[in-house]
């Protein structure tokens, strides 16, 4: 059993690990990608786990990306922490680097090693069997599985894959339902420096969740397969109080759709109003009519990230988005009236996309007057309905792991464009949107803080450097 390899309860030390990388990777919430410029935020998986595990264990955090540690220095730091157990993020995009690093970490520390990330959302038992250095894989970070495994209470494990004797046991993921509770995350354990966020108006910020998963069935997204559950607002407010005690006022809410339950969201925003909070959140265009944007602005939100995905209604139906381009237009107009900055996310490089699709995506972003546009390259995410279709149609390679929606590496062609053509079209789209003189003037006039000016200048240069040529 895994638990037999741990010392007595009071001696257990657990390190939450975000491994180093040649690139700046975002391994977060069952998605992994290279950063589009140079931003990096505290990975919500480890943030949530920090609270869950700190009840029973001595917890340390080693975010090698935030601290800009190369593998030798990260291994030295890890060994110096003398962990009894390591809970590490991994990413499909970085797996060829993660695997040897974790093998060496295991060899040096002898610690029990658990991993979590998008790589394990499909074929987890096979991946574990092929990687003997990993003792188990967590298939959810929002329940008590990590603690149960480390305590040896295997009967309480809900969604994980782990070694048991000479074999591997698998408890498949359960779709989240209703509500869930996690102890207040230990934001104080994470590095004070090293995280950057394009939209933050203050240097120091935290990542937070008020719910888990997503109730919407978008075919290309893993979130709809997780189910959906909310945290009690009392728990969220307790976490906000702890964040405030650390002197932090900037928040990145990583709820996949902030405001699914409109009344609950309005209550949260009302609790934050007049308290000096400054924050960013994701939501959907079809949530705009509920008065959500006005409530968000009143609670301190300054930036809302909206999934546009396509300028084509037929494509939105194909992706099972559940809204139309007209609803998208109305949402952006309402956000502006509410005083919110807007970020439009666009999915490019899908099976039916051609050069004209990329052009229309940029034109739609301009029409919507997006303050920022995020062009995400289509990838066949593990565990999504879309992946099955793409593999069946021969567009996705079933054994390919390194998938990057930031588009540094193109995972698949379209029916009309090669990978190389998708890469060139993506780079043109970014330059076409961001290098307009009218856009640059508008951005300069909209800056509110010195930190924001420095951050956006740095992020802009990094974005353009990655998309030249």
Protein Blocks (a to p, Z undefined) as FASTA:
>chain_A
ZZlmpccfklpccdddddddfbdcddeehiacddfklgccddfklmmmmmmmmmmmccdd
ddfklnopafklmmmmmmmnopabdcddddfklmmmmmmmmmmmmmmnopacddedjklm
goklmmmmmmmkbgbdcfbfkbcklmmmmnopaklpmbdcddehjbccdddddddehiad
dddddfklpcfbhpacfkbcbfbdcdddfbecjfbfcfkbmklmnopadddfklmmmmmm
mmmmnopabdcdfbfbghklmmlmmmmmmmmgonlpacdddddfklmmnommmmmmmnop
abdcddfkpacfklmmmnonopafklmmmmmmmmmmnopacdddddehiaklcfklmmmm
mmmmmmnopabdcdddddddehiaklmmmmmnopacfkbmbdcfkomacfbdcfkbcfkl
mmmmmmmmmmmmmmgfklmmmmmmmpcbfklmmmmmmmmmmmmmmmgZZ
